[in-house]
Amino acid sequence: MAVDVALAMLQRDGRWLMQLRDESPSIVAPGCWGLFWGHMNPGESPEQAVRRELLEEISWQPQVLQLAMVQQLHRRTAHVFTAELSVPLEQLQLLEGQDMALVSIEELLSGSICSARLGSPRPLANGLLEMMQHVLEVQA
């Protein structure tokens, strides 16, 4: 069965908002850094899904979202949106995941990001860097 997901690439001052996923083995990319995202509910548009997920995960959503890319991978369709994070990181409330951070492109390229909350580096989710680079190249 095909799965539809919606992801948010949120930028503030040239840095990208990332979520450190929980350690639960039942989720995608446990213990890895990724974007805020979620599965689409039946009858929900990709934009509705990403807005709902952002409210559920960080208690915030942008005024404007732009669809940057739709990616088919195996039996998953990922709808990737970009937006400006218009509030400081401190105003977000992390409701899902272990940590969040605003990360530079250099940190992303290194393949791991240090979690201030955990005091140790954690890897990026598989395929994340390539997907983000593709979106950035298309927008350039």
C-alpha positions in Angstrom: 0.0 0.0 0.0 1.3 3.5 -0.9 2.0 6.0 1.8 1.7 9.8 1.5 3.7 12.0 3.8 4.2 15.7 4.1 7.5 17.3 5.3 8.4 20.9 6.3 11.8 22.5 5.5 11.6 25.6 7.8 14.4 28.2 7.5 15.4 31.0 9.8 18.5 33.2 9.2 20.1 30.7 6.8 19.6 27.7 9.2 17.2 24.8 8.9 14.9 23.6 11.7 15.6 19.9 12.5 14.0 17.4 14.8 15.9 14.7 16.7 13.5 11.7 16.5 12.6 9.6 19.5 14.5 6.3 20.1 11.4 4.1 19.5 12.3 1.2 17.1 8.7 1.3 15.8 9.2 4.7 14.0 11.1 5.8 10.9 14.7 6.8 11.6 14.8 6.4 15.4 17.4 8.5 17.1 18.2 10.4 13.9 17.8 14.1 12.9 15.1 14.8 10.4 12.5 17.3 9.3 9.2 17.8 11.0 6.7 15.6 9.0 3.9 13.1 9.2 1.5 10.9 7.3 -1.4 12.3 5.5 -4.8 11.4 6.9 -7.6 10.2 4.4 -9.1 13.2 2.6 -6.3 15.6 3.8 -4.3 17.6 1.3 -0.5 17.6 1.7 -0.6 21.2 2.9 -3.3 20.4 5.5 -1.2 17.5 6.7 2.0 19.4 7.1 0.2 22.3 8.9 -1.5 19.8 11.3 1.8 18.0 11.9 3.6 21.3 12.7 0.9 22.2 15.2 1.1 18.8 16.8 4.9 18.7 16.9 6.0 22.3 17.6 2.7 24.2 18.3 3.4 26.6 15.4 2.7 26.8 11.7 3.8 29.3 9.0 1.5 31.7 7.3 2.8 30.7 3.9 4.0 27.2 2.7 5.4 26.5 -0.7 5.4 23.1 -2.3 9.0 22.5 -3.2 9.1 18.9 -4.4 7.1 15.7 -4.6 9.3 12.7 -4.4 8.4 9.1 -5.1 10.5 6.6 -3.2 9.4 2.9 -3.4 5.9 3.0 -2.0 6.1 6.4 -0.4 5.2 9.8 -1.8 6.8 12.7 0.0 5.4 16.2 -0.4 8.1 18.6 0.7 7.2 22.2 1.7 9.4 25.1 2.4 8.7 28.1 4.6 10.2 30.8 6.7 10.4 30.1 10.5 9.2 33.6 11.6 9.6 33.1 15.3 12.7 32.4 17.4 13.5 28.8 18.2 12.7 29.5 21.9 9.1 30.3 21.0 8.5 26.8 19.7 7.2 24.0 22.0 8.8 20.6 21.2 5.9 18.2 21.6 7.4 15.2 19.7 11.0 14.1 19.5 14.0 14.4 21.8 15.4 17.7 20.6 15.2 20.4 17.9 17.8 22.7 16.5 18.5 25.3 13.8 21.2 23.8 11.8 23.6 25.3 9.2 24.2 23.7 5.8 27.8 22.9 7.0 26.4 21.0 9.9 24.0 19.1 7.6 26.9 18.3 5.2 28.9 16.8 8.1 26.3 14.0 8.4 25.7 14.4 12.1 24.4 17.1 14.4 25.2 17.6 18.1 22.2 17.5 20.3 22.4 20.2 23.0 19.8 18.4 25.1 21.6 15.0 24.9 25.2 16.3 24.8 26.2 14.0 21.9 26.1 14.0 18.1 23.4 12.0 16.3 23.3 11.0 12.6 20.9 12.4 9.9 18.1 10.2 8.7 18.9 8.2 5.6 18.3 10.2 2.4 17.6 13.5 4.2 20.6 15.4 3.0 20.1 14.4 -0.6 16.4 15.4 -0.5 17.2 18.8 1.1 20.0 19.4 -1.4 17.7 18.6 -4.3 15.1 21.1 -3.0 17.8 23.8 -2.5 19.2 23.3 -6.1 15.7 23.5 -7.6 15.1 26.8 -5.7 18.4 28.3 -6.6 
